[in-house]
Amino acid sequence: AQSVAQPEDQVNVAEGNPLTVKCTYSVSGNPYLFWYVQYPNRGLQFLLKYITGDNLVKGSYGFEAEFNKSQTSFHLKKPSALVSDSALYFCAVRDPNGATNKLIFGTGTLLAVQP
Amino acid sequence: SAVISQKPSRDICQRGTSLTIQCQVDSQVTMMFWYRQQPGQSLTLIATANQGSEATYESGFVIDKFPISRPNLTFSTLTVSNMSPEDSSIYLCSVGGTGGGGEELFFGEGSRLTVL
């Protein structure tokens, strides 16, 4: 069965510093991987995805993520954090061999960027 | 990307009552889903809303508790029946194009329910 793990409940980073939010996955074949962000009292917003091709994918708001098949990881990164990046981040995986379009979400990582 | 509107955005409900949440999309979509996000938790898929047929429920969710309607390709409702405080959650409608594996889902703003 497919699953995704976000090992950190919270990540703290100073504004201007690089940030990394970790995600590892488990699927039977090649995964489809996604990152979403949730601001307080809002729905989820799509940031980026990896389907195939270049392992480094770029998304909204300057975020990028690197697919690493050998480590089964898809960490979210940004070179320089902003206070406005503070939010809850979810990694999600879809099994391409699955019968539905179901996304499985991680438990979320709260990113706190200090001024 | 689709624009998804949910109503109500929030509500406070009494134990034992039922509440229906509406999801309206600004374009026709094949796949519609309902997720639950309990306080401090991740998202859990409740069911896939199928147009013209019964919804497909995930393990742990049943039609009697969460009846779903999908009368057309732009609209769906989720009812939370006979509510208890454990049903206090954010309920999110999401849509995903033609259902292709590589397509991202888009989410509504959510309906925050508090059951007293």
Interface residues (C-beta under 8 A of the other chain):
Chain A: Y32 F34 Y36 N41 R42 G43 L44 Q45 F46 K49 I51 T52 F90 R94 P96 G98 T100 N101 K102 L103 F105 G106 T107 G108
Chain B: S1 I4 M31 F33 Q41 S42 L43 T44 L45 T48 T56 L92 S94 G96 G99 G100 G101 G102 E103 E104 L105 F106 F107 G108 E109 G110 R112
